[in-house]
Amino acid sequence: MATLHVTRLGSLTRARAHRAPSLAGRVHSVFERAINVRWSDGRLLTLQGPGVLVAPFAVALSRLPGRGTVAPGMTLRGTAFDWKAAECVDLHMPPGPLVFPLDALGEAARAASPSISPAARALERALVTRDGGAVVAAALALIGLGEGLTPAGDDCLVGALAVLHRRASDWLSEDSRVTEALAAAARTRTTDIARDFLLEALAGRFAESVLAVVTAESGLSARLAAERLARVGATSGADTLGGIRLACRALERGSGA
């Protein structure tokens, strides 16, 4: 295989790469625009082409390997990657206010997918009071709910966690019951890819498209970022936006808003 030239990656992903042994990983799954690799630490790396990082564990390459050159089960050595010129990106959600109106998120964020609507509404109600037990119960009902590589319930929960890390990070850090219970469920109740999105979100790290929405500094910026996120996957972006919206609405209604 030709050398894989890395152009962008998250700062934590760079640290993971440094710690990898010579046999760095094994190909987990191959898609037209992404290759998932189970890294030596047991978590995934998503190899993608140039552009914004589609996952907090994504690695942007100057170009993806050609069709048919990579297959599930294939081993990858650390020497296959050229990291020298890579730009490192901080993918942590910075605490701060939400400065855009909810209407800026657009129609794609109006409602959760029908299959997860009851669980999503329960999460919104729980977030209004920020009762740890109620939040855990509602969030557990979302994990693994739906079909696909990243079920709709997981996408919705990632969106809600993005807002919580932005607007209520102190609450998340003070009540470890929430993050510990959700991390345990993520490891056993959903797909491998959704698991890693959730574990990263619980730690406060998100895809650049999600960061762009939640940290938007104007209604126009939020609308444009939401439109870009809505185009991610078949419904993943829209379901993530639904989670962002429900958490924004809940925190507005809650006593800490």
N, C-alpha and C positions, 0 to 999 in steps of 0.2 A: 504494500500500500504506500502511496505517496505521502510525504510529510503533511500533517494537518496543521496549517498555519492559523493560530488563534489570534483574533483581532480584538475581541472584547469578552469580558467575563466579570462576574461578581468578585469582590475582594475575598469573601470567604471561600468561594470556589477555587480561587488562586491558591489559597492556603491548603485546601484539600489536595490540589494537584502536586504541591511541593512535598506533601507527606506520602504520596503514593509510592509503592514499591515498583520495581521494574515491570512487573505484570500488573498494569494499572486497572484493567477492567475487562468486562465481557459485554458484548452487545446484547441488549435486552430486547429491543424492538426497532424496526426500521419503517419510516414513513417517507412520503415524498419530500417533505420539508424539514424533517427532523430525524435524528438517530438518538435513541436513548441507550445509554451505557450504564450498566451496574458497576459502579466504581469499587475500588478495593475496600472502601469503608462501608459497603453495603447499601449506600444511597445512590441515587441516579444522577448522572450528568446528561443534559440534553444538548446534543450537537446541532447547531443550526447554521444557516447562511448569514451573511452580513445583515446588520440592522439592530433594532432594539432587542434586548434580551427578553425572550418569550416566557422565561421562567427564572426564578431566583437561583436555580441551579443550572442555567443555560450557559453554553460556551459558543460564542459566535466565531465561525471560521471564515477565512477569505473565500472559501467555496466548500460545499459539501462533497464528500466522495461520490464518484459517479455511480449511477444506477447499476446494481448487481455486484458492486465491489465489496459491499458490507452486508453481512447476514446475521440474524440472531444466533447467538452462541459463539460468534467469533471473538477471539481474545484481542485486546489492544494493549500494547506496551506503552509505558510512559514516553519512550523515545519516539513514538509516532507523532507526538505533539511538539510544535515549536511555539513556546510561550513568550519568547523574548520581547516581541514588539506589542504584546497584548495590553490594551487599556483596561485597567481595573476600575470597576464601578461599584459605588456603595449602594446596595439595594435595601438597606434598612429604611423603614418608614420613620421619618423624623416627627417627633411630637409637635403638635401645633394646632391652630384653629382650623376649622372648615370655613372658608371664606366665600364659597359659591352658593347660590340658591339651588335648592333641590331640583327645580324645573330645568336647570342647566344640563342635567343628566339625560334628558330627552326621553322619548317614548320607549326606548329599549330597556330602560330601568323601571318602567311603571309597575310591573308585577312579576313575581316569580313564575317559573314554569308551573303549569297546572299540577304536575305530579308532585311538586314539593311545596305547594302553596300553604297547606295546613301547618307543616313544620316550620316554614319560614315565618308565618304569622305568629306562631308560638315563640320563636326566637325574638321577634320584634317586641312582643309583650314583655318577655323576660328582661330584655335590655333596658326597657323603660325604668325598671326598678333596680337593675343591676344586682339582682339576687343571684348569688353564685350558683346555688343548687338549681334554680329554675333555668338559668342560662345553660348549665351543663346538660340538663335533661333535654332542652330544646335543641341544642347543638348536636347532641348524640343522635337525635332522630334524623338529622340531616346527613350525617356521615354515611357515605355509601348509597345514598338515596338517589335513584335514577340510573340511567344507562350510560355506556360509553367509557372512554379512557379516563375522563374526569367527570363523574356523575354530577348532575345538576345541584344536588344538595351540597356537595363538597365545594363547588364553584361559588355558590351562594355564601357559604360559611367563610371562604377565603375573603370575599368582598367585605363581609361584616367585620372580620378580624382586621382588615386594613384600616377601617374607620376607627376601631377601638384602639389600635396602636397609635393612630394619629391623635385622637381626641381624648382617650381615656386610658393612656398607657399606665398611669399610676394604679388604676383599679386592677388592670390585668396583672401587674407585677405584685400587688399586695395579696391577691387571692390566688395562690398557686393551685388550689383545687381545680380551678377551671382549666388551666393549661395542661396540668398533669392528666386529668381525666380525658381531655380531648386528644392529647398526644397518644395515650394508650389505645384509644379507639381507632385513631388514624392508622396505627400500625397493624391492625388486625381486621378492620371492617370495610376496607375499600380497596381500590386498585393500587398498584405500585406507584403509578404516576400521581394519582390524587393524594396518596399518602404523603409523598414528598412535598407537594404543594401545601398541604395542611401543616406538616411539621415546620416548614419554612415560615408559613404565615404565623404560626403560634410563636415563633422566635422573632417575628417582626420583619421578615424579609419577603419581598414581593417582586413580581415581574415589573419591568419598567412601565408597561401600559397601565398597570394598576396604580403605581406610584404617581403617574402623570395625572390621573383623575383626582385622587384624594388630596394631592398637594397643589392642585390648580389654584392660581392666585386671582382668578376672575371668572365670571360666568362664561365668557367666551372660551377661555382656555379649558374650562371644565367640559363644555359642550363638545369641543373638538377632540379632547382626549377621550370622552365617553364614546364618541362616534368611532374612534379608532379601536377602542376596546370591544365595542359591540361586534366588530367584524372578526374577532378572534374565534376560530373554530365554528362549528355549526351553531351551538347555543352557549358555549362556555363563557364567552365575553358578556353576553346579555345576562346570564345567570349571575356572574360576578357583579355586574352593575346592579342587579336586583338586590344582592346582599349589601352593597355599598349604600344603596338608597334606604333600605329598611333600617340599617344601623344609624344613618344620619337622622332619620325621622325619629327613631327611638330616643336618641340622645337629646334631640330637641325637646321631646316631651318629658324626659326624665328630670329629676331634681338636680342633676349635675350638669345640665345643658347650659 
